[in-house]
Amino acid sequence: MIRIALCDDDKNDMLLLHREIVNWYQENNIAQSISVSEFSDSSYLAREIKAGSSFDIFFLDVEMPKLDGIRLAELIHNSLPAAIIIFSTSHSELAPEGYRSRALRYIPKMKFDSRLSEALEAAQKEYALLETGCLIVPHYSDALKVLYREIIYVRHVLRSTQIVTAHQGIIKDNRGLKEIYGLINDERFIFIERSTFVNLDYVREIRGNEIILRGGDSLPVSRPMLPKVKETIIRMWR
């Protein structure tokens, strides 16, 4: 199921958006079912996210009282780095702020009719890409599916490999670090030292010879790898 959250203090705009989203998914025969939740109070949505609520796609009004859409997007990305965010506003001059917040699309409200369909198509493609990328971890006669977007970093500890995830805890894998890296084969993952590679979606900043993750934890970067790590991070952020 695709979980969609709408946040707009104008309830009429949100009702229109809700109806158009449902219509688009029905008309395009998308295989997955969808769930659409409405939030007229951005602070309430922020509390829900902090409490553990999860959504795949967010439609956020930029201008809202208490907590505006730009700051709400940063909070969302801190908790849900892979979340897809689409901004809407009545003022087009705010668009650059939206894109700096890593929004997938920016829709002026007066152009909903012409822009919404394209934005939903882009969001669906992004969601499908995130959902298909997964690592299968064998465990005796069983197997565990771990989505790439769930993996924060992978490290070699003693004689096993640890896969640190956002919601599935720490998963042990008996395969070598380089083998797992080769299986993932995704440019979002880079080595920061010989025993650790990290998902750049979870990196908040690089400070000295450390990277700071979105949850506040830090990981050391080896000095020989530091220039390449910095170059790759800047390129991916751009």
C-alpha positions in Angstrom: 0.0 0.0 0.0 1.2 3.5 -0.9 0.7 5.8 2.1 0.1 9.5 1.2 -0.1 12.4 3.6 -1.7 15.8 2.7 -0.9 18.8 4.9 -2.6 22.1 4.1 -4.3 24.6 6.5 -6.8 25.4 3.7 -9.3 22.5 4.0 -10.9 23.2 0.6 -7.6 23.0 -1.2 -6.8 19.7 0.6 -10.2 18.3 -0.2 -9.7 19.1 -3.9 -6.2 17.6 -3.8 -7.4 14.4 -2.1 -10.1 13.9 -4.7 -7.7 14.5 -7.7 -5.1 12.1 -6.3 -7.7 9.3 -5.8 -9.0 9.9 -9.4 -5.5 9.8 -10.8 -4.7 6.4 -9.3 -8.0 5.0 -10.4 -7.7 6.3 -14.0 -4.1 5.0 -14.3 -4.9 1.5 -12.9 -2.0 1.6 -10.5 -1.6 -1.9 -9.0 -0.9 -0.8 -5.5 -3.8 0.4 -3.2 -3.4 3.8 -1.6 -4.2 5.3 1.7 -4.6 9.1 1.9 -4.5 10.9 5.2 -5.3 14.6 5.7 -3.6 17.0 8.2 -4.8 20.6 8.5 -2.3 21.2 11.4 1.4 20.9 10.4 2.5 20.7 14.0 0.2 17.7 14.6 1.7 15.9 11.5 5.2 16.6 12.9 4.3 15.0 16.2 2.9 12.0 14.4 6.1 11.6 12.4 8.2 11.9 15.6 6.0 9.3 17.3 6.7 6.8 14.5 4.0 7.3 11.9 5.3 6.6 8.4 4.2 7.8 4.9 5.6 7.3 1.5 4.5 10.5 -0.3 3.9 13.9 1.3 2.0 16.8 -0.3 2.9 19.9 1.8 1.6 23.4 1.6 4.7 25.7 1.9 2.9 28.5 3.8 1.3 27.2 7.1 1.0 28.7 10.6 3.2 27.4 13.4 5.3 25.1 11.2 5.7 25.9 7.5 6.2 23.3 4.8 9.9 23.9 4.4 10.7 23.2 8.0 8.2 20.3 8.1 10.0 18.8 5.1 13.3 18.9 7.0 11.8 17.2 10.0 10.3 14.5 7.7 13.6 13.9 6.0 15.3 13.5 9.4 12.9 10.7 10.2 12.0 9.3 6.8 15.0 10.1 4.4 13.4 8.2 1.5 10.1 10.0 1.7 8.9 11.7 -1.5 7.9 15.3 -0.9 5.8 17.5 -3.3 5.2 21.2 -2.4 2.3 23.4 -3.3 1.9 27.1 -2.7 0.1 30.2 -4.0 3.4 32.1 -4.4 5.8 30.9 -7.1 8.7 32.9 -5.7 9.0 30.3 -2.9 9.9 27.5 -5.4 13.7 27.7 -4.9 13.2 27.1 -1.2 11.2 24.0 -2.0 13.8 22.5 -4.2 16.6 23.2 -1.6 14.5 21.0 0.7 14.9 18.1 -1.8 11.3 18.2 -3.0 10.5 16.0 -6.0 8.2 18.6 -7.5 6.8 22.1 -6.8 3.2 22.9 -7.9 1.7 26.4 -7.9 -1.9 26.0 -6.6 -3.2 27.9 -9.6 -1.7 25.3 -11.9 -2.9 22.1 -10.1 -4.9 21.0 -13.2 -1.9 21.0 -15.5 0.9 20.0 -13.0 -0.6 17.5 -10.6 -0.7 14.6 -13.1 3.0 14.9 -14.0 4.0 15.2 -10.3 2.0 12.1 -9.4 3.6 10.2 -12.3 7.1 11.2 -11.1 6.3 10.3 -7.5 5.0 6.9 -8.6 8.2 6.2 -10.6 10.3 7.2 -7.6 8.3 5.0 -5.3 8.5 2.0 -7.6 12.3 2.4 -7.8 12.6 2.5 -4.0 10.4 -0.5 -3.5 12.1 -2.8 -6.0 15.6 -2.3 -4.6 16.0 -4.9 -1.9 18.6 -7.1 -0.3 17.7 -10.7 0.5 19.4 -11.8 3.7 19.6 -15.6 4.2 19.0 -17.0 7.7 19.2 -20.8 8.0 16.3 -22.0 5.9 14.6 -18.6 6.0 15.2 -15.3 4.2 14.7 -11.7 5.1 13.9 -8.9 2.7 15.5 -5.6 3.4 14.7 -2.6 1.2 17.7 -0.5 0.2 15.9 2.6 1.5 15.8 1.0 5.0 19.5 0.5 5.1 21.4 3.2 7.0 24.9 1.7 6.8 26.6 -1.7 6.7 29.8 -2.5 8.6 32.0 -5.5 9.3 32.3 -6.3 13.1 34.4 -9.2 14.3 33.5 -12.1 12.0 30.1 -11.0 10.8 28.6 -8.2 8.8 26.0 -5.9 10.4 23.3 -4.2 8.4 22.0 -1.3 10.4 18.4 -0.4 9.3 15.9 2.3 10.1 13.0 0.1 11.3 14.3 -3.5 11.3 17.1 -3.1 13.8 20.5 -4.6 13.2 20.6 -7.6 10.9 23.6 -10.0 10.9 24.8 -11.4 7.6 27.5 -14.0 7.2 28.5 -12.8 3.8 31.5 -10.5 3.3 31.2 -6.7 3.2 32.3 -6.4 -0.4 29.9 -9.2 -1.5 27.0 -7.3 0.0 28.1 -4.0 -1.5 28.3 -5.7 -4.9 24.8 -7.1 -4.5 23.3 -3.7 -3.6 25.1 -2.0 -6.5 23.4 1.4 -5.9 25.2 4.7 -6.2 23.7 6.0 -3.0 25.9 3.6 -1.1 29.6 4.5 -0.7 32.5 3.2 1.4 33.7 5.7 4.1 36.3 3.3 5.4 37.4 -0.3 4.7 34.9 -1.8 7.1 31.9 0.5 6.5 29.7 1.7 3.7 26.8 4.1 4.2 23.5 5.1 2.5 23.9 8.8 1.5 20.1 9.3 2.0 20.8 9.2 5.7 23.8 11.6 5.7 23.0 15.0 7.2 26.5 16.6 6.9 30.2 15.9 6.7 32.2 17.5 9.5 36.0 17.1 9.7 36.7 13.4 9.2 33.2 12.3 10.3 29.8 12.1 8.6 26.8 13.0 10.7 23.7 10.9 10.2 20.2 12.3 10.2 19.5 10.7 13.6 22.5 12.5 15.1 25.0 9.6 15.2 28.4 10.0 13.6 30.6 7.6 11.7 34.4 8.1 11.0 35.7 8.5 7.5 39.2 7.2 6.8 41.7 10.0 5.8 42.7 8.3 2.5 39.0 8.1 1.5 37.9 11.5 2.8 38.4 13.5 -0.5 36.5 11.0 -2.6 33.7 10.8 0.1 33.3 14.6 0.1 33.3 14.8 -3.7 30.7 12.0 -3.9 28.4 13.5 -1.2 28.5 17.0 -2.8 27.8 15.5 -6.3 24.8 13.5 -5.0 23.4 16.4 -3.1 23.5 18.6 -6.2 
